[in-house]
Amino acid sequence: MADRLALVTGAAGGIGRAIAARFAAAGWRVIGWDKAPAPADFPAGGVFAQVDLADPAAVEAAAAEVRAAFPKLHALVNNAALQIAKPLLETTTAEWDAVQAVNLRAAFLVSKALFPLLRAAAQAGEGAAVINVSSVHAVATSANIAAYAASKGGLLALTRAMAIEWAPYGVRVNALLPGAVDTPMLRAGLRRGHLSAADVEAQLAELARRTVNGRVGQPAEIAAAAYFLADGSQSSFMTGQPLIVDGGATARLSTE
């Protein structure tokens, strides 16, 4: 796997860091993009760049550097996300647009800009895959998170469209839909009023009780699923599909 290259957006966050580490552990070289600085544990030998994914010019400039430095890209993980947790009626146009820009438009821009490298990897017989990190909020949601849910639903639809259009080039495109995973984003979103407990740890415990397998997920578990979707030896016959990793949360009727 020494010649395999993966690019992960949102690589400084909880799930993004775990995905970068998972690919590196399998011998892939990892490029990480994030608006935040590189985490201290970013994989050795990897390449990290601070990129504002909400800025189309910044995305194109960063992509041009990757295209100039590397002939092929074997996996693209569109993981970067912004969450605004507030009632729809209190959400401003600027907030709505900011969420869509990072969660949905960036996946379109990054994928389009790096498509030549993905196609080159596929044509070389080495396989190429795009993993769009959506969310269970794309299929079942709750109050006070409308902008995020809409963006993740759009990302799931984009995944299907990309899979259809890019199949002739040998590029597979799938979506990963995590449920409740213990990350800073999840903890920040606990304040939106959908749980009865008052403090964060109690809220996490309540959330765990509502999940079928009785616990909140860990970033490494989502990273393992992302790697499965990228590794053509495991998921070669999958494209255009959502892979839900949520501890069974969406399997349970809300009326129970």
Summary of the structure (lengths in Angstrom):
residues: 256
radius of gyration: 17.6
end to end distance: 46.3
largest distance: 54.6
contacts: 885
relative contact order: 0.15
helix: 49%
strand: 15%
